[in-house]
Amino acid sequence: MLKQSQYAFIPLIIIILFLIAFFAKMFFFSKKAVVKRKLKKTPHIKIEHFKNGQTAKIIGRVECIDELLIAPLSGRKCVYYYII
C-alpha cells in the first residue's frame, strides 16, 4: 500500500495544470492574440481588390478629418473601427 505522504504531490500537480490552462487562456487564446495571429497570416491586398467581409491587411496613410478614436481591441488611436 502507498502511504499518505506519497499522494501529497497530486494537489500540486492539479494546481500547476490549472495555472498552465489559465495562462494559456489569457495569453494564447485571448481575443487580441487570436486577431494578431489571424492578421499575421493574411495577405496584403490592394484596396480596390478588397471585398466586404474579407480579412486582409490594408497598408496606407489616412488623413483624419475629426479627432482620432481609440480602438477598443488594441487601445491605439485610429480613424475608424467596426464591431459586429
N, CA, C and O atoms as CSV, one atom per row, in Angstrom:
chain,resi,resn,atom,element,x,y,z
A,1,MET,N,N,0.827,-1.196,0.000
A,1,MET,CA,C,0.000,0.000,0.000
A,1,MET,C,C,0.864,1.249,0.000
A,1,MET,O,O,1.985,1.256,0.507
A,2,LEU,N,N,0.311,2.304,-0.582
A,2,LEU,CA,C,1.013,3.574,-0.616
A,2,LEU,C,C,0.702,4.372,0.643
A,2,LEU,O,O,-0.424,4.360,1.141
A,3,LYS,N,N,1.696,5.050,1.137
A,3,LYS,CA,C,1.487,5.894,2.308
A,3,LYS,C,C,0.817,7.194,1.888
A,3,LYS,O,O,0.839,7.564,0.714
A,4,GLN,N,N,0.225,7.881,2.852
A,4,GLN,CA,C,-0.471,9.125,2.567
A,4,GLN,C,C,0.483,10.194,2.051
A,4,GLN,O,O,0.061,11.046,1.268
A,5,SER,N,N,1.730,10.186,2.448
A,5,SER,CA,C,2.694,11.191,2.000
A,5,SER,C,C,3.014,11.035,0.510
A,5,SER,O,O,3.469,11.990,-0.119
A,6,GLN,N,N,2.788,9.873,-0.051
A,6,GLN,CA,C,3.050,9.666,-1.468
A,6,GLN,C,C,1.978,10.322,-2.341
A,6,GLN,O,O,2.210,10.543,-3.530
A,7,TYR,N,N,0.826,10.634,-1.783
A,7,TYR,CA,C,-0.242,11.317,-2.508
A,7,TYR,C,C,-0.171,12.835,-2.357
A,7,TYR,O,O,-1.013,13.539,-2.916
A,8,ALA,N,N,0.784,13.348,-1.636
A,8,ALA,CA,C,0.878,14.780,-1.358
A,8,ALA,C,C,1.174,15.592,-2.617
A,8,ALA,O,O,0.821,16.771,-2.660
A,9,PHE,N,N,1.792,15.028,-3.623
A,9,PHE,CA,C,2.142,15.761,-4.840
A,9,PHE,C,C,0.963,15.929,-5.801
A,9,PHE,O,O,1.029,16.771,-6.697
A,10,ILE,N,N,-0.102,15.161,-5.644
A,10,ILE,CA,C,-1.247,15.220,-6.560
A,10,ILE,C,C,-1.927,16.589,-6.539
A,10,ILE,O,O,-2.190,17.121,-7.617
A,11,PRO,N,N,-2.233,17.202,-5.379
A,11,PRO,CA,C,-2.820,18.553,-5.424
A,11,PRO,C,C,-1.889,19.579,-6.077
A,11,PRO,O,O,-2.354,20.502,-6.746
A,12,LEU,N,N,-0.592,19.422,-5.886
A,12,LEU,CA,C,0.372,20.331,-6.502
A,12,LEU,C,C,0.322,20.209,-8.028
A,12,LEU,O,O,0.362,21.223,-8.726
A,13,ILE,N,N,0.237,19.015,-8.542
A,13,ILE,CA,C,0.142,18.789,-9.988
A,13,ILE,C,C,-1.153,19.389,-10.534
A,13,ILE,O,O,-1.153,19.996,-11.605
A,14,ILE,N,N,-2.249,19.221,-9.807
A,14,ILE,CA,C,-3.537,19.769,-10.249
A,14,ILE,C,C,-3.474,21.294,-10.287
A,14,ILE,O,O,-3.957,21.906,-11.239
A,15,ILE,N,N,-2.889,21.909,-9.273
A,15,ILE,CA,C,-2.748,23.363,-9.235
A,15,ILE,C,C,-1.886,23.852,-10.393
A,15,ILE,O,O,-2.215,24.855,-11.028
A,16,ILE,N,N,-0.797,23.161,-10.670
A,16,ILE,CA,C,0.078,23.540,-11.780
A,16,ILE,C,C,-0.655,23.434,-13.112
A,16,ILE,O,O,-0.497,24.307,-13.966
A,17,LEU,N,N,-1.447,22.394,-13.309
A,17,LEU,CA,C,-2.212,22.239,-14.547
A,17,LEU,C,C,-3.244,23.356,-14.704
A,17,LEU,O,O,-3.428,23.871,-15.807
A,18,PHE,N,N,-3.919,23.738,-13.619
A,18,PHE,CA,C,-4.868,24.851,-13.679
A,18,PHE,C,C,-4.159,26.160,-14.010
A,18,PHE,O,O,-4.688,26.961,-14.781
A,19,LEU,N,N,-2.987,26.395,-13.452
A,19,LEU,CA,C,-2.234,27.610,-13.745
A,19,LEU,C,C,-1.798,27.650,-15.206
A,19,LEU,O,O,-1.874,28.698,-15.848
A,20,ILE,N,N,-1.346,26.523,-15.729
A,20,ILE,CA,C,-0.950,26.453,-17.141
A,20,ILE,C,C,-2.151,26.747,-18.043
A,20,ILE,O,O,-2.031,27.498,-19.011
A,21,ALA,N,N,-3.308,26.156,-17.730
A,21,ALA,CA,C,-4.518,26.392,-18.523
A,21,ALA,C,C,-4.950,27.853,-18.437
A,21,ALA,O,O,-5.373,28.433,-19.437
A,22,PHE,N,N,-4.849,28.453,-17.252
A,22,PHE,CA,C,-5.230,29.848,-17.068
A,22,PHE,C,C,-4.345,30.773,-17.891
A,22,PHE,O,O,-4.856,31.653,-18.583
A,23,PHE,N,N,-3.025,30.593,-17.831
A,23,PHE,CA,C,-2.121,31.450,-18.579
A,23,PHE,C,C,-2.235,31.222,-20.089
A,23,PHE,O,O,-2.065,32.158,-20.870
A,24,ALA,N,N,-2.518,29.995,-20.501
A,24,ALA,CA,C,-2.726,29.734,-21.929
A,24,ALA,C,C,-3.962,30.478,-22.419
A,24,ALA,O,O,-3.958,31.039,-23.515
A,25,LYS,N,N,-5.014,30.484,-21.614
A,25,LYS,CA,C,-6.229,31.197,-21.999
A,25,LYS,C,C,-5.990,32.701,-22.025
A,25,LYS,O,O,-6.497,33.383,-22.915
A,26,MET,N,N,-5.248,33.223,-21.091
A,26,MET,CA,C,-5.014,34.666,-21.002
A,26,MET,C,C,-4.134,35.185,-22.140
A,26,MET,O,O,-4.384,36.271,-22.665
A,27,PHE,N,N,-3.118,34.432,-22.525
A,27,PHE,CA,C,-2.137,34.947,-23.470
A,27,PHE,C,C,-2.228,34.329,-24.864
A,27,PHE,O,O,-1.954,35.018,-25.846
A,28,PHE,N,N,-2.598,33.072,-24.984
A,28,PHE,CA,C,-2.608,32.419,-26.289
A,28,PHE,C,C,-3.995,32.429,-26.919
A,28,PHE,O,O,-4.115,32.601,-28.132
A,29,PHE,N,N,-5.033,32.251,-26.129
A,29,PHE,CA,C,-6.388,32.157,-26.668
A,29,PHE,C,C,-7.208,33.416,-26.447
A,29,PHE,O,O,-8.418,33.394,-26.677
A,30,SER,N,N,-6.601,34.511,-26.012
A,30,SER,CA,C,-7.344,35.755,-25.837
A,30,SER,C,C,-7.754,36.293,-27.206
A,30,SER,O,O,-7.160,35.934,-28.222
A,31,LYS,N,N,-8.770,37.153,-27.229
A,31,LYS,CA,C,-9.237,37.721,-28.496
A,31,LYS,C,C,-8.121,38.468,-29.204
A,31,LYS,O,O,-7.958,38.360,-30.419
A,32,LYS,N,N,-7.363,39.220,-28.438
A,32,LYS,CA,C,-6.287,40.010,-29.026
A,32,LYS,C,C,-5.237,39.113,-29.679
A,32,LYS,O,O,-4.776,39.405,-30.783
A,33,ALA,N,N,-4.852,38.019,-29.004
A,33,ALA,CA,C,-3.838,37.118,-29.552
A,33,ALA,C,C,-4.358,36.404,-30.800
A,33,ALA,O,O,-3.614,36.210,-31.761
A,34,VAL,N,N,-5.627,36.017,-30.785
A,34,VAL,CA,C,-6.211,35.331,-31.942
A,34,VAL,C,C,-6.252,36.271,-33.149
A,34,VAL,O,O,-5.919,35.867,-34.263
A,35,VAL,N,N,-6.660,37.529,-32.927
A,35,VAL,CA,C,-6.716,38.501,-34.023
A,35,VAL,C,C,-5.315,38.770,-34.567
A,35,VAL,O,O,-5.127,38.848,-35.781
A,36,LYS,N,N,-4.338,38.911,-33.682
A,36,LYS,CA,C,-2.963,39.157,-34.137
A,36,LYS,C,C,-2.448,38.001,-34.988
A,36,LYS,O,O,-1.823,38.228,-36.024
A,37,ARG,N,N,-2.707,36.753,-34.561
A,37,ARG,CA,C,-2.255,35.595,-35.346
A,37,ARG,C,C,-2.967,35.543,-36.694
A,37,ARG,O,O,-2.351,35.221,-37.710
A,38,LYS,N,N,-4.265,35.859,-36.709
A,38,LYS,CA,C,-5.011,35.829,-37.958
A,38,LYS,C,C,-4.498,36.895,-38.920
A,38,LYS,O,O,-4.341,36.631,-40.112
A,39,LEU,N,N,-4.234,38.099,-38.407
A,39,LEU,CA,C,-3.730,39.166,-39.274
A,39,LEU,C,C,-2.316,38.881,-39.765
A,39,LEU,O,O,-1.943,39.294,-40.863
A,40,LYS,N,N,-1.538,38.186,-38.964
A,40,LYS,CA,C,-0.172,37.858,-39.378
A,40,LYS,C,C,-0.174,36.932,-40.598
A,40,LYS,O,O,0.742,36.982,-41.418
A,41,LYS,N,N,-1.203,36.089,-40.715
A,41,LYS,CA,C,-1.271,35.121,-41.810
A,41,LYS,C,C,-1.968,35.669,-43.058
A,41,LYS,O,O,-1.882,35.061,-44.125
A,42,THR,N,N,-2.651,36.802,-42.940
A,42,THR,CA,C,-3.407,37.311,-44.077
A,42,THR,C,C,-2.502,38.006,-45.087
A,42,THR,O,O,-1.492,38.602,-44.713
A,43,PRO,N,N,-2.858,37.933,-46.350
A,43,PRO,CA,C,-2.026,38.560,-47.385
A,43,PRO,C,C,-2.285,40.064,-47.489
A,43,PRO,O,O,-3.329,40.556,-47.063
A,44,HIS,N,N,-1.337,40.770,-48.051
A,44,HIS,CA,C,-1.510,42.192,-48.369
A,44,HIS,C,C,-2.268,42.275,-49.695
A,44,HIS,O,O,-1.894,41.620,-50.668
A,45,ILE,N,N,-3.325,43.075,-49.733
A,45,ILE,CA,C,-4.058,43.263,-50.977
A,45,ILE,C,C,-4.281,44.752,-51.214
A,45,ILE,O,O,-4.347,45.548,-50.277
A,46,LYS,N,N,-4.393,45.100,-52.469
A,46,LYS,CA,C,-4.711,46.476,-52.810
A,46,LYS,C,C,-6.157,46.748,-52.419
A,46,LYS,O,O,-7.006,45.858,-52.455
A,47,ILE,N,N,-6.412,47.973,-52.054
A,47,ILE,CA,C,-7.741,48.310,-51.542
A,47,ILE,C,C,-8.833,48.123,-52.599
A,47,ILE,O,O,-9.979,47.840,-52.251
A,48,GLU,N,N,-8.502,48.273,-53.861
A,48,GLU,CA,C,-9.533,48.089,-54.891
A,48,GLU,C,C,-9.914,46.617,-55.075
A,48,GLU,O,O,-10.958,46.327,-55.658
A,49,HIS,N,N,-9.094,45.688,-54.593
A,49,HIS,CA,C,-9.405,44.258,-54.683
A,49,HIS,C,C,-10.024,43.724,-53.393
A,49,HIS,O,O,-10.356,42.542,-53.309
A,50,PHE,N,N,-10.177,44.573,-52.405
A,50,PHE,CA,C,-10.732,44.160,-51.112
A,50,PHE,C,C,-12.236,43.956,-51.235
A,50,PHE,O,O,-12.936,44.802,-51.792
A,51,LYS,N,N,-12.739,42.829,-50.713
A,51,LYS,CA,C,-14.161,42.524,-50.748
A,51,LYS,C,C,-14.737,42.686,-49.349
A,51,LYS,O,O,-14.044,42.469,-48.355
A,52,ASN,N,N,-16.006,43.066,-49.276
A,52,ASN,CA,C,-16.669,43.253,-47.989
A,52,ASN,C,C,-16.695,41.936,-47.208
A,52,ASN,O,O,-17.062,40.896,-47.754
A,53,GLY,N,N,-16.312,41.982,-45.953
A,53,GLY,CA,C,-16.280,40.794,-45.108
A,53,GLY,C,C,-14.984,40.016,-45.178
A,53,GLY,O,O,-14.818,39.044,-44.442
A,54,GLN,N,N,-14.077,40.404,-46.022
A,54,GLN,CA,C,-12.803,39.714,-46.200
A,54,GLN,C,C,-11.808,40.206,-45.143
A,54,GLN,O,O,-11.813,41.380,-44.772
A,55,THR,N,N,-10.963,39.302,-44.669
A,55,THR,CA,C,-9.907,39.671,-43.740
A,55,THR,C,C,-8.634,39.888,-44.522
A,55,THR,O,O,-8.179,39.001,-45.245
A,56,ALA,N,N,-8.055,41.074,-44.376
A,56,ALA,CA,C,-6.832,41.385,-45.105
A,56,ALA,C,C,-6.119,42.538,-44.438
A,56,ALA,O,O,-6.697,43.276,-43.640
A,57,LYS,N,N,-4.848,42.679,-44.779
A,57,LYS,CA,C,-4.070,43.826,-44.321
A,57,LYS,C,C,-4.155,44.895,-45.395
A,57,LYS,O,O,-3.908,44.631,-46.572
A,58,ILE,N,N,-4.501,46.080,-44.987
A,58,ILE,CA,C,-4.522,47.205,-45.904
A,58,ILE,C,C,-3.522,48.218,-45.360
A,58,ILE,O,O,-3.664,48.700,-44.237
A,59,ILE,N,N,-2.527,48.529,-46.152
A,59,ILE,CA,C,-1.468,49.420,-45.701
A,59,ILE,C,C,-1.556,50.717,-46.480
A,59,ILE,O,O,-1.715,50.712,-47.700
A,60,GLY,N,N,-1.454,51.812,-45.776
A,60,GLY,CA,C,-1.509,53.109,-46.429
A,60,GLY,C,C,-1.546,54.215,-45.401
A,60,GLY,O,O,-1.320,53.981,-44.214
A,61,ARG,N,N,-1.826,55.402,-45.850
A,61,ARG,CA,C,-1.865,56.567,-44.968
A,61,ARG,C,C,-3.279,57.141,-45.008
A,61,ARG,O,O,-3.871,57.292,-46.076
A,62,VAL,N,N,-3.806,57.457,-43.835
A,62,VAL,CA,C,-5.156,58.006,-43.721
A,62,VAL,C,C,-5.064,59.390,-43.104
A,62,VAL,O,O,-4.312,59.612,-42.155
A,63,GLU,N,N,-5.831,60.312,-43.650
A,63,GLU,CA,C,-5.917,61.636,-43.059
A,63,GLU,C,C,-7.194,61.716,-42.242
A,63,GLU,O,O,-8.277,61.389,-42.727
A,64,CYS,N,N,-7.058,62.149,-41.017
A,64,CYS,CA,C,-8.203,62.244,-40.112
A,64,CYS,C,C,-8.833,63.630,-40.227
A,64,CYS,O,O,-8.141,64.645,-40.162
A,65,ILE,N,N,-10.150,63.659,-40.399
A,65,ILE,CA,C,-10.863,64.923,-40.505
A,65,ILE,C,C,-11.228,65.438,-39.111
A,65,ILE,O,O,-11.001,66.608,-38.801
A,66,ASP,N,N,-11.791,64.568,-38.274
A,66,ASP,CA,C,-12.152,64.919,-36.901
A,66,ASP,C,C,-11.077,64.407,-35.949
A,66,ASP,O,O,-9.975,64.060,-36.375
A,67,GLU,N,N,-11.403,64.361,-34.664
A,67,GLU,CA,C,-10.430,63.845,-33.710
A,67,GLU,C,C,-10.331,62.321,-33.808
A,67,GLU,O,O,-11.275,61.663,-34.247
A,68,LEU,N,N,-9.199,61.767,-33.404
A,68,LEU,CA,C,-8.955,60.331,-33.507
A,68,LEU,C,C,-9.796,59.554,-32.500
A,68,LEU,O,O,-10.125,60.060,-31.427
A,69,LEU,N,N,-10.134,58.332,-32.855
A,69,LEU,CA,C,-10.848,57.416,-31.965
A,69,LEU,C,C,-9.850,56.513,-31.272
A,69,LEU,O,O,-8.689,56.445,-31.677
A,70,ILE,N,N,-10.284,55.822,-30.239
A,70,ILE,CA,C,-9.455,54.821,-29.561
A,70,ILE,C,C,-10.047,53.455,-29.888
A,70,ILE,O,O,-11.206,53.183,-29.573
A,71,ALA,N,N,-9.248,52.595,-30.521
A,71,ALA,CA,C,-9.709,51.254,-30.890
A,71,ALA,C,C,-9.927,50.429,-29.624
A,71,ALA,O,O,-9.050,50.402,-28.761
A,72,PRO,N,N,-11.079,49.752,-29.489
A,72,PRO,CA,C,-11.363,49.005,-28.262
A,72,PRO,C,C,-10.485,47.772,-28.072
A,72,PRO,O,O,-10.200,47.395,-26.936
A,73,LEU,N,N,-10.058,47.148,-29.141
A,73,LEU,CA,C,-9.259,45.927,-29.009
A,73,LEU,C,C,-7.801,46.231,-28.690
A,73,LEU,O,O,-7.221,45.611,-27.799
A,74,SER,N,N,-7.211,47.167,-29.401
A,74,SER,CA,C,-5.784,47.449,-29.215
A,74,SER,C,C,-5.517,48.643,-28.318
A,74,SER,O,O,-4.423,48.770,-27.766
A,75,GLY,N,N,-6.508,49.528,-28.162
A,75,GLY,CA,C,-6.305,50.727,-27.364
A,75,GLY,C,C,-5.503,51.802,-28.090
A,75,GLY,O,O,-5.133,52.815,-27.495
A,76,ARG,N,N,-5.235,51.579,-29.384
A,76,ARG,CA,C,-4.472,52.554,-30.169
A,76,ARG,C,C,-5.403,53.571,-30.814
A,76,ARG,O,O,-6.602,53.330,-30.958
A,77,LYS,N,N,-4.841,54.705,-31.199
A,77,LYS,CA,C,-5.609,55.724,-31.889
A,77,LYS,C,C,-5.886,55.253,-33.321
A,77,LYS,O,O,-5.024,54.669,-33.977
A,78,CYS,N,N,-7.101,55.520,-33.785
A,78,CYS,CA,C,-7.468,55.117,-35.137
A,78,CYS,C,C,-8.502,56.094,-35.680
A,78,CYS,O,O,-9.001,56.946,-34.945
A,79,VAL,N,N,-8.820,55.973,-36.951
A,79,VAL,CA,C,-9.815,56.841,-37.564
A,79,VAL,C,C,-11.148,56.124,-37.761
A,79,VAL,O,O,-12.168,56.779,-37.977
A,80,TYR,N,N,-11.161,54.792,-37.690
A,80,TYR,CA,C,-12.380,54.035,-37.925
A,80,TYR,C,C,-12.233,52.632,-37.378
A,80,TYR,O,O,-11.161,52.036,-37.482
A,81,TYR,N,N,-13.288,52.098,-36.799
A,81,TYR,CA,C,-13.339,50.674,-36.465
A,81,TYR,C,C,-14.794,50.223,-36.535
A,81,TYR,O,O,-15.716,51.029,-36.412
A,82,TYR,N,N,-14.979,48.935,-36.734
A,82,TYR,CA,C,-16.310,48.360,-36.893
A,82,TYR,C,C,-16.394,47.109,-36.047
A,82,TYR,O,O,-15.518,46.247,-36.124
A,83,ILE,N,N,-17.437,46.999,-35.241
A,83,ILE,CA,C,-17.601,45.844,-34.348
A,83,ILE,C,C,-18.889,45.135,-34.683
A,83,ILE,O,O,-19.937,45.763,-34.831
A,84,ILE,N,N,-18.808,43.819,-34.803
A,84,ILE,CA,C,-20.019,43.011,-35.023
A,84,ILE,C,C,-20.379,42.362,-33.700
A,84,ILE,O,O,-21.364,41.628,-33.620
